[in-house]
Amino acid sequence: MTRNHSDISCQCLRGNGKNCKLKALQCPADARPLSKSCGCGKVKICKISGDRKDCARMANLGVLPGSEMELLCPSRGRGRGRGRRCMVKVNGSTLSLDALTADNIFVTPV
């Protein structure tokens, strides 16, 4: 079952929504796409880019700016192709993200 987050949209996550309940988070200089930081360890999400549908899907899965996730994907040395999936653990759930989705999630190390 998914949770509805009717107050969250890409504009809201970017801080452009008038009735947004989330504050705009500034990404630090060391932020990089999740696909580039895949390895074992914890990261903090600072920004999610993409269209409204992608942002809503990530919000329903609990992938929101400010939340932490644990990377479970293989080391960088193996399987670097575009079809590679990235495994993450968020709020006790394990998710498998495709390369394009992982490119749109910007994270910093914890």
Stockholm file with secondary structure:
# STOCKHOLM 1.0

chainA/1-110         MTRNHSDISCQCLRGNGKNCKLKALQCPADARPLSKSCGCGKVKICKISGDRKDCARMANLGVLPGSEMELLCPSRGRGRGRGRRCMVKVNGSTLSLDALTADNIFVTPV
#=GR chainA/1-110 SS CCCCCTTCCHHHHTTCCTTCSSCCCCCCTTCEEGGGSCSSEEEEEEEECSCHHHHHHHHHTTCCTTCEEEECCCCTTSCCSTTCCEEEEETTEEEEECHHHHHTEEEEEC
#=GC SS_cons         CCCCCTTCCHHHHTTCCTTCSSCCCCCCTTCEEGGGSCSSEEEEEEEECSCHHHHHHHHHTTCCTTCEEEECCCCTTSCCSTTCCEEEEETTEEEEECHHHHHTEEEEEC
//
